[in-house]
């Protein structure tokens, strides 16, 4: 199945619509279109799909259809949902923040795993931005980024680690340019399945939304889809069945490390979206499998942490480097693996 989403950055006159064009696989079974689209489109409710069908925003082979229409192999489905008006007023919430550095221009936050960075579908409260709105007033916003004060980058909900927040227009502009120019230095620590064949290397493989599931980022080694993505990695510790790997980002695409490590055949440990929540290396003994399951319970998320951040300070023009400790769940699971390989 081919799913051709129009990137928001490429929208011009059609910016009020979410566009999808899906070509149904030859082997696809006959299913209702509303069920089919529920499985293919992220953050879309069945009600929204059915309403969209009734209103003529969903077509098959350029013709309006009914919600009980069954798709056939080769069908071309087009979806043009109007985006609902967004409430860009951020509700301030008294949520504690771990701030490891702050001056009049910026601050560095160590985000906990499980915290969403900014309000979005199904996560309108409890985000980092809600916390920032409570603790700071009048943070600047990027053009076209209304409702996300102070943000110049983000990390995934279940990834922990460092984020820089701009407090002034100068800081916002200067930091955004450094991200655009790929001069920001960012390293992540990841616990991955297995051990890469090379102790260090560079992954220069395009990544982009999966053609089968737009929620997932996938690697396109032929370069026919996606955007340039470059990750430099090196093994820090090998623990027989898993490895602690440092990943240095040259580009910062969505889920870049997670997609690149899966492409290498070494998914991030307990990364459910990219297959890391299965026992991928090791024995079939029940004792070992139970050990791995216990580790999954200790770190019920992808074992990925944004460890360091380096950039030229927008006001002083001096290079600054920030480091962070691994969170407790990551530390504990590392200790478990270290003990296991020593005594088994």
Secondary structure by P-SEA (a helix, b strand, c coil): cbbbbccccccccccccbbbbbbbccccccccaaaaaaaccccccaaaaaaaaaacccccccccccccccccccbbbbbbbccccccccccccccccccccccccccccccccccccccccccccccaaaaaaaacccccccccccccccccccccccccbbbbbbccaaaaaaaaaaaaaccbbbbbbbbccccccccbbbbbbbbccccccccbbbbccccccccbbbbbbbbccccccccbbbbbbcccccaaaaaaaaaacccccccccccccccccccccaaaaaaaaaaaaacccccccccccccccccccbbbbbbbcccaaaaaaaaaaaaaaacc
